[in-house]
Amino acid sequence: MSDLSNDVRTKVLIAEDDAIVALDLQGMVMRLGFDVVAITENGQTAIAAARRFQPDVLLLEMSLPGSMDGIEVAKEVHKYLDIPIVFCVASPDLSILARAKDISYAGYLLKPINPDSLATTLDTVLYKYKLAKRVEIAEAKFKKLTEANEVLNFFFDSGASLKWSWNPESGVSLDADMPMGGIAVADFSRAIDSSVRSFAESPARASGGTRIARLLEMPDSSGKAMPFALIGILDPQTGAVSGMLVLLERSGA
């Protein structure tokens, strides 16, 4: 679905078999400031137009002629597009909508459709759609963040990494008091401080860089070189850097 921000005109697809009603509906939609991308008169052409034009909302006659009525069309459209569908219902007997209980539709308009009800319905439908999408995006970001944190927590809990912070005045602060990979905490402090100060004076930092990523090799108690990934983010306002140090596998280990 296209962006529904104020600077992008909303695209509306009309599926209506009565030519006079369709033209009248088109005029009302355009007077509301929306674009009508197509008018179709049966289910097959409505589906084809939806796939081609990617509308923001579909105004769909419930009782389209032919082998596919509005409900069948809505089911098919939702296989390809996540867009709000508004049914246009000719009969005052709204029990017809009970047939649509298994599909997702955003609302309905009772014919004859007047401009006020059309404007209110479209505004409400599009507002709820945008709100729902924002919630979905927020949930997706939260899920991604949670999954990432689970990975990080695994590293921390398994003793394969540690958190650190640094500032120019006090140097390195480590969230650890036990050796990792057979290397003393004090050795980590010196290595991190050296790497971060080198980063702070580097051309990358001078040109506005805020991320540090270094590969460190430090000898353990037996003298074997242990590889570590040092990653951190600089706070440009305070000059402080925070990050994590991850123990990597030795090649051939």
LOLUM-356381 format. One record per residue (C-alpha): residue number from 1; residue in one letter; x, y, z. Coordinates in nm, 4 decimals. Layout:
N
atom i=NUM, aa=a, east=X, north=Y, up=Z
...
REM end
This chain:
253
atom i=1, aa=m, east=0.0000, north=0.0000, up=0.0000
atom i=2, aa=s, east=0.1274, north=0.3464, up=-0.0782
atom i=3, aa=d, east=0.2168, north=0.6034, up=0.1836
atom i=4, aa=l, east=-0.0936, north=0.7784, up=0.3148
atom i=5, aa=s, east=0.0846, north=1.0904, up=0.4338
atom i=6, aa=n, east=-0.0685, north=1.4270, up=0.3569
atom i=7, aa=d, east=0.1565, north=1.4957, up=0.0594
atom i=8, aa=v, east=0.0518, north=1.1767, up=-0.1221
atom i=9, aa=r, east=-0.2953, north=1.1572, up=-0.2730
atom i=10, aa=t, east=-0.4906, north=0.8514, up=-0.1667
atom i=11, aa=k, east=-0.5677, north=0.6108, up=-0.4523
atom i=12, aa=v, east=-0.9175, north=0.4663, up=-0.4703
atom i=13, aa=l, east=-1.0371, north=0.1774, up=-0.6855
atom i=14, aa=i, east=-1.4105, north=0.1557, up=-0.7569
atom i=15, aa=a, east=-1.5746, north=-0.1762, up=-0.8440
atom i=16, aa=e, east=-1.9332, north=-0.0997, up=-0.9460
atom i=17, aa=d, east=-2.1397, north=-0.2503, up=-1.2301
atom i=18, aa=d, east=-2.3891, north=0.0370, up=-1.2580
atom i=19, aa=a, east=-2.2188, north=0.2964, up=-1.4798
atom i=20, aa=i, east=-2.4248, north=0.5896, up=-1.3502
atom i=21, aa=v, east=-2.3619, north=0.5000, up=-0.9862
atom i=22, aa=a, east=-1.9919, north=0.4467, up=-1.0599
atom i=23, aa=l, east=-1.9510, north=0.7889, up=-1.2221
atom i=24, aa=d, east=-2.1399, north=0.9572, up=-0.9394
atom i=25, aa=l, east=-1.9175, north=0.7808, up=-0.6862
atom i=26, aa=q, east=-1.6079, north=0.8787, up=-0.8820
atom i=27, aa=g, east=-1.7093, north=1.2444, up=-0.8691
atom i=28, aa=m, east=-1.7649, north=1.2348, up=-0.4942
atom i=29, aa=v, east=-1.4323, north=1.0623, up=-0.4333
atom i=30, aa=m, east=-1.2417, north=1.3129, up=-0.6456
atom i=31, aa=r, east=-1.4100, north=1.6075, up=-0.4734
atom i=32, aa=l, east=-1.2731, north=1.4709, up=-0.1464
atom i=33, aa=g, east=-0.9237, north=1.5125, up=-0.2894
atom i=34, aa=f, east=-0.8586, north=1.1456, up=-0.3680
atom i=35, aa=d, east=-0.7527, north=0.9893, up=-0.6978
atom i=36, aa=v, east=-0.9713, north=0.7283, up=-0.8666
atom i=37, aa=v, east=-0.7248, north=0.4935, up=-1.0342
atom i=38, aa=a, east=-0.9877, north=0.2826, up=-1.2127
atom i=39, aa=i, east=-1.3551, north=0.1908, up=-1.2341
atom i=40, aa=t, east=-1.4338, north=-0.1760, up=-1.2945
atom i=41, aa=e, east=-1.7663, north=-0.3503, up=-1.3498
atom i=42, aa=n, east=-1.7003, north=-0.7116, up=-1.2522
atom i=43, aa=g, east=-1.4915, north=-0.9199, up=-1.0180
atom i=44, aa=q, east=-1.2183, north=-1.0296, up=-1.2562
atom i=45, aa=t, east=-1.1398, north=-0.6787, up=-1.3760
atom i=46, aa=a, east=-1.1522, north=-0.5493, up=-1.0178
atom i=47, aa=i, east=-0.8876, north=-0.8004, up=-0.9111
atom i=48, aa=a, east=-0.6703, north=-0.7213, up=-1.2124
atom i=49, aa=a, east=-0.6981, north=-0.3470, up=-1.1491
atom i=50, aa=a, east=-0.6144, north=-0.3900, up=-0.7810
atom i=51, aa=r, east=-0.2979, north=-0.5804, up=-0.8645
atom i=52, aa=r, east=-0.1999, north=-0.3289, up=-1.1323
atom i=53, aa=f, east=-0.2734, north=0.0024, up=-0.9575
atom i=54, aa=q, east=-0.2079, north=-0.0942, up=-0.5914
atom i=55, aa=p, east=-0.4871, north=0.1288, up=-0.4547
atom i=56, aa=d, east=-0.5019, north=0.2538, up=-0.0974
atom i=57, aa=v, east=-0.8681, north=0.1607, up=-0.0585
atom i=58, aa=l, east=-1.1227, north=-0.0416, up=-0.2581
atom i=59, aa=l, east=-1.4881, north=0.0624, up=-0.2846
atom i=60, aa=l, east=-1.6520, north=-0.2680, up=-0.3733
atom i=61, aa=e, east=-2.0096, north=-0.3391, up=-0.4761
atom i=62, aa=m, east=-2.1234, north=-0.6366, up=-0.2711
atom i=63, aa=s, east=-2.3396, north=-0.7849, up=-0.5472
atom i=64, aa=l, east=-2.1192, north=-0.7709, up=-0.8539
atom i=65, aa=p, east=-2.2500, north=-0.9679, up=-1.1520
atom i=66, aa=g, east=-2.0727, north=-1.2728, up=-1.2900
atom i=67, aa=s, east=-1.8988, north=-1.5666, up=-1.1276
atom i=68, aa=m, east=-1.7439, north=-1.3594, up=-0.8463
atom i=69, aa=d, east=-1.9446, north=-1.1379, up=-0.6150
atom i=70, aa=g, east=-1.7911, north=-0.8747, up=-0.3888
atom i=71, aa=i, east=-1.7052, north=-1.1200, up=-0.1141
atom i=72, aa=e, east=-1.5136, north=-1.3474, up=-0.3501
atom i=73, aa=v, east=-1.3371, north=-1.0455, up=-0.4963
atom i=74, aa=a, east=-1.2366, north=-0.9249, up=-0.1477
atom i=75, aa=k, east=-1.0927, north=-1.2656, up=-0.0614
atom i=76, aa=e, east=-0.8889, north=-1.2708, up=-0.3803
atom i=77, aa=v, east=-0.7632, north=-0.9130, up=-0.3454
atom i=78, aa=h, east=-0.6432, north=-0.9791, up=0.0080
atom i=79, aa=k, east=-0.4257, north=-1.2609, up=-0.1222
atom i=80, aa=y, east=-0.2116, north=-0.9970, up=-0.2933
atom i=81, aa=l, east=-0.2773, north=-0.6668, up=-0.1159
atom i=82, aa=d, east=-0.3235, north=-0.5555, up=0.2421
atom i=83, aa=i, east=-0.5687, north=-0.2729, up=0.1794
atom i=84, aa=p, east=-0.8939, north=-0.1650, up=0.3447
atom i=85, aa=i, east=-1.2079, north=-0.2700, up=0.1584
atom i=86, aa=v, east=-1.5369, north=-0.0840, up=0.1899
atom i=87, aa=f, east=-1.8457, north=-0.2695, up=0.0679
atom i=88, aa=c, east=-2.1202, north=-0.0808, up=-0.1092
atom i=89, aa=v, east=-2.4536, north=-0.2424, up=-0.0201
atom i=90, aa=a, east=-2.7722, north=-0.1811, up=-0.2184
atom i=91, aa=s, east=-3.0098, north=-0.3704, up=0.0089
atom i=92, aa=p, east=-3.1236, north=-0.2245, up=0.3429
atom i=93, aa=d, east=-3.1102, north=-0.5818, up=0.4718
atom i=94, aa=l, east=-2.7589, north=-0.5799, up=0.6135
atom i=95, aa=s, east=-2.7728, north=-0.9533, up=0.6841
atom i=96, aa=i, east=-2.5887, north=-0.9827, up=0.3532
atom i=97, aa=l, east=-2.2808, north=-0.8670, up=0.5403
atom i=98, aa=a, east=-2.2984, north=-1.1809, up=0.7535
atom i=99, aa=r, east=-2.1580, north=-1.3644, up=0.4543
atom i=100, aa=a, east=-1.8475, north=-1.1528, up=0.4873
atom i=101, aa=k, east=-1.7777, north=-1.2567, up=0.8479
atom i=102, aa=d, east=-1.4802, north=-1.4687, up=0.7428
atom i=103, aa=i, east=-1.3024, north=-1.1887, up=0.5600
atom i=104, aa=s, east=-1.1565, north=-0.8620, up=0.6744
atom i=105, aa=y, east=-1.3393, north=-0.5551, up=0.5510
atom i=106, aa=a, east=-1.3039, north=-0.2028, up=0.6818
atom i=107, aa=g, east=-1.6626, north=-0.0831, up=0.6565
atom i=108, aa=y, east=-1.9690, north=-0.0519, up=0.4390
atom i=109, aa=l, east=-2.1751, north=0.2160, up=0.2680
atom i=110, aa=l, east=-2.5505, north=0.1838, up=0.2179
atom i=111, aa=k, east=-2.6768, north=0.2948, up=-0.1217
atom i=112, aa=p, east=-2.7662, north=0.5520, up=-0.2325
atom i=113, aa=i, east=-2.4333, north=0.6835, up=-0.1102
atom i=114, aa=n, east=-2.4203, north=1.0487, up=-0.0100
atom i=115, aa=p, east=-2.1039, north=1.2618, up=0.0052
atom i=116, aa=d, east=-2.1106, north=1.3035, up=0.3830
atom i=117, aa=s, east=-2.1287, north=0.9319, up=0.4586
atom i=118, aa=l, east=-1.8598, north=0.8630, up=0.1979
atom i=119, aa=a, east=-1.6271, north=1.1259, up=0.3453
atom i=120, aa=t, east=-1.6798, north=1.0039, up=0.7010
atom i=121, aa=t, east=-1.6313, north=0.6389, up=0.6073
atom i=122, aa=l, east=-1.3146, north=0.6976, up=0.4056
atom i=123, aa=d, east=-1.1614, north=0.9214, up=0.6713
atom i=124, aa=t, east=-1.2359, north=0.6688, up=0.9436
atom i=125, aa=v, east=-1.1199, north=0.3693, up=0.7412
atom i=126, aa=l, east=-0.7928, north=0.5290, up=0.6340
atom i=127, aa=y, east=-0.7198, north=0.6640, up=0.9819
atom i=128, aa=k, east=-0.7741, north=0.3216, up=1.1416
atom i=129, aa=y, east=-0.5646, north=0.1574, up=0.8720
atom i=130, aa=k, east=-0.2733, north=0.3936, up=0.9228
atom i=131, aa=l, east=-0.2982, north=0.3516, up=1.2993
atom i=132, aa=a, east=-0.3006, north=-0.0275, up=1.2678
atom i=133, aa=k, east=0.0031, north=-0.0152, up=1.0392
atom i=134, aa=r, east=0.1934, north=0.1998, up=1.2859
atom i=135, aa=v, east=0.1155, north=-0.0512, up=1.5586
atom i=136, aa=e, east=0.2356, north=-0.3360, up=1.3347
atom i=137, aa=i, east=0.5600, north=-0.1511, up=1.2614
atom i=138, aa=a, east=0.6145, north=-0.0782, up=1.6311
atom i=139, aa=e, east=0.5473, north=-0.4426, up=1.7199
atom i=140, aa=a, east=0.7892, north=-0.5599, up=1.4500
atom i=141, aa=k, east=1.0603, north=-0.3257, up=1.5782
atom i=142, aa=f, east=0.9993, north=-0.4409, up=1.9349
atom i=143, aa=k, east=1.0147, north=-0.8056, up=1.8300
atom i=144, aa=k, east=1.3375, north=-0.7459, up=1.6401
atom i=145, aa=l, east=1.4862, north=-0.5611, up=1.9347
atom i=146, aa=t, east=1.3772, north=-0.8358, up=2.1723
atom i=147, aa=e, east=1.5306, north=-1.1031, up=1.9531
atom i=148, aa=a, east=1.8519, north=-0.9037, up=1.9275
atom i=149, aa=n, east=1.8600, north=-0.8591, up=2.3035
atom i=150, aa=e, east=1.8091, north=-1.2321, up=2.3502
atom i=151, aa=v, east=2.1175, north=-1.2916, up=2.1379
atom i=152, aa=l, east=2.3150, north=-1.0327, up=2.3328
atom i=153, aa=n, east=2.1959, north=-1.1720, up=2.6647
atom i=154, aa=f, east=2.3094, north=-1.5162, up=2.5526
atom i=155, aa=f, east=2.6592, north=-1.3802, up=2.4950
atom i=156, aa=f, east=2.6619, north=-1.2020, up=2.8303
atom i=157, aa=d, east=2.5140, north=-1.4905, up=3.0281
atom i=158, aa=s, east=2.7471, north=-1.7458, up=2.8715
atom i=159, aa=g, east=3.0525, north=-1.5412, up=2.9616
atom i=160, aa=a, east=3.1443, north=-1.4877, up=2.5988
atom i=161, aa=s, east=3.1155, north=-1.1088, up=2.6089
atom i=162, aa=l, east=3.1150, north=-0.8110, up=2.8390
atom i=163, aa=k, east=2.9788, north=-0.4576, up=2.8345
atom i=164, aa=w, east=3.2050, north=-0.1563, up=2.8607
atom i=165, aa=s, east=3.1895, north=0.2217, up=2.8558
atom i=166, aa=w, east=3.4550, north=0.4883, up=2.8144
atom i=167, aa=n, east=3.4888, north=0.8608, up=2.8519
atom i=168, aa=p, east=3.7932, north=1.0828, up=2.8028
atom i=169, aa=e, east=3.8250, north=1.1759, up=3.1727
atom i=170, aa=s, east=3.7785, north=0.8517, up=3.3623
atom i=171, aa=g, east=3.8689, north=0.6003, up=3.0925
atom i=172, aa=v, east=3.7166, north=0.2513, up=3.0814
atom i=173, aa=s, east=3.4438, north=0.1070, up=3.2982
atom i=174, aa=l, east=3.3727, north=-0.2660, up=3.2640
atom i=175, aa=d, east=3.0575, north=-0.4524, up=3.3571
atom i=176, aa=a, east=3.2642, north=-0.7503, up=3.4699
atom i=177, aa=d, east=3.4824, north=-0.8570, up=3.7599
atom i=178, aa=m, east=3.5860, north=-1.2041, up=3.6407
atom i=179, aa=p, east=3.8347, north=-1.3031, up=3.3703
atom i=180, aa=m, east=3.6987, north=-1.3922, up=3.0260
atom i=181, aa=g, east=3.8880, north=-1.6326, up=2.8032
atom i=182, aa=g, east=4.1615, north=-1.6543, up=3.0626
atom i=183, aa=i, east=4.2387, north=-1.2814, up=3.0391
atom i=184, aa=a, east=4.2324, north=-1.0497, up=3.3399
atom i=185, aa=v, east=3.9828, north=-0.7653, up=3.3564
atom i=186, aa=a, east=4.2642, north=-0.5114, up=3.3963
atom i=187, aa=d, east=4.4150, north=-0.6270, up=3.0662
atom i=188, aa=f, east=4.0801, north=-0.5692, up=2.8960
atom i=189, aa=s, east=4.0612, north=-0.2191, up=3.0383
atom i=190, aa=r, east=4.4008, north=-0.1262, up=2.8977
atom i=191, aa=a, east=4.3229, north=-0.2765, up=2.5542
atom i=192, aa=i, east=3.9832, north=-0.1074, up=2.5285
atom i=193, aa=d, east=4.1194, north=0.2274, up=2.6446
atom i=194, aa=s, east=4.3972, north=0.2138, up=2.3861
atom i=195, aa=s, east=4.1611, north=0.1173, up=2.1042
atom i=196, aa=v, east=3.8973, north=0.3797, up=2.1861
atom i=197, aa=r, east=4.1518, north=0.6610, up=2.2268
atom i=198, aa=s, east=4.2999, north=0.5594, up=1.8921
atom i=199, aa=f, east=3.9524, north=0.5722, up=1.7404
atom i=200, aa=a, east=3.8851, north=0.9142, up=1.8936
atom i=201, aa=e, east=4.1960, north=1.0507, up=1.7220
atom i=202, aa=s, east=4.1384, north=0.8737, up=1.3893
atom i=203, aa=p, east=4.0350, north=1.0395, up=1.0592
atom i=204, aa=a, east=3.7078, north=0.8431, up=1.0717
atom i=205, aa=r, east=3.6187, north=1.0101, up=1.4007
atom i=206, aa=a, east=3.7328, north=1.3505, up=1.2741
atom i=207, aa=s, east=3.4973, north=1.3180, up=0.9770
atom i=208, aa=g, east=3.1990, north=1.2542, up=1.2026
atom i=209, aa=g, east=3.2200, north=0.8800, up=1.2570
atom i=210, aa=t, east=3.0344, north=0.7491, up=1.5615
atom i=211, aa=r, east=3.0935, north=0.3740, up=1.5407
atom i=212, aa=i, east=3.4004, north=0.1784, up=1.6374
atom i=213, aa=a, east=3.4643, north=-0.1800, up=1.5309
atom i=214, aa=r, east=3.8024, north=-0.3384, up=1.5939
atom i=215, aa=l, east=3.9508, north=-0.6867, up=1.6085
atom i=216, aa=l, east=4.1713, north=-0.7357, up=1.9146
atom i=217, aa=e, east=4.4044, north=-1.0241, up=1.9881
atom i=218, aa=m, east=4.5120, north=-1.0667, up=2.3466
atom i=219, aa=p, east=4.7222, north=-1.3433, up=2.5028
atom i=220, aa=d, east=4.5600, north=-1.5627, up=2.7652
atom i=221, aa=s, east=4.7395, north=-1.7037, up=3.0694
atom i=222, aa=s, east=4.9059, north=-1.9694, up=2.8534
atom i=223, aa=g, east=5.0236, north=-1.7184, up=2.5958
atom i=224, aa=k, east=4.7748, north=-1.8174, up=2.3246
atom i=225, aa=a, east=4.6318, north=-1.5276, up=2.1235
atom i=226, aa=m, east=4.2589, north=-1.4879, up=2.1901
atom i=227, aa=p, east=4.0580, north=-1.2941, up=1.9292
atom i=228, aa=f, east=3.7944, north=-1.0425, up=2.0397
atom i=229, aa=a, east=3.5537, north=-0.8167, up=1.8515
atom i=230, aa=l, east=3.5356, north=-0.4699, up=2.0001
atom i=231, aa=i, east=3.2285, north=-0.2705, up=1.8979
atom i=232, aa=g, east=3.1023, north=0.0596, up=2.0321
atom i=233, aa=i, east=2.8942, north=0.3702, up=1.9677
atom i=234, aa=l, east=3.0080, north=0.7258, up=2.0369
atom i=235, aa=d, east=2.7757, north=0.9833, up=2.1918
atom i=236, aa=p, east=2.8758, north=1.2992, up=1.9983
atom i=237, aa=q, east=2.7372, north=1.5276, up=2.2701
atom i=238, aa=t, east=2.9318, north=1.3831, up=2.5626
atom i=239, aa=g, east=3.2233, north=1.2160, up=2.3854
atom i=240, aa=a, east=3.1522, north=0.8954, up=2.5764
atom i=241, aa=v, east=3.1627, north=0.5572, up=2.4033
atom i=242, aa=s, east=2.9769, north=0.2429, up=2.5070
atom i=243, aa=g, east=2.9798, north=-0.1033, up=2.3601
atom i=244, aa=m, east=3.0626, north=-0.4678, up=2.4054
atom i=245, aa=l, east=3.3610, north=-0.7001, up=2.3693
atom i=246, aa=v, east=3.2833, north=-1.0428, up=2.2205
atom i=247, aa=l, east=3.5076, north=-1.3461, up=2.2459
atom i=248, aa=l, east=3.5528, north=-1.5064, up=1.9030
atom i=249, aa=e, east=3.6537, north=-1.8581, up=1.8087
atom i=250, aa=r, east=4.0213, north=-1.9148, up=1.7381
atom i=251, aa=s, east=4.0779, north=-2.0483, up=1.3876
atom i=252, aa=g, east=4.1483, north=-2.4190, up=1.4057
atom i=253, aa=a, east=4.0079, north=-2.4374, up=1.7609
REM end
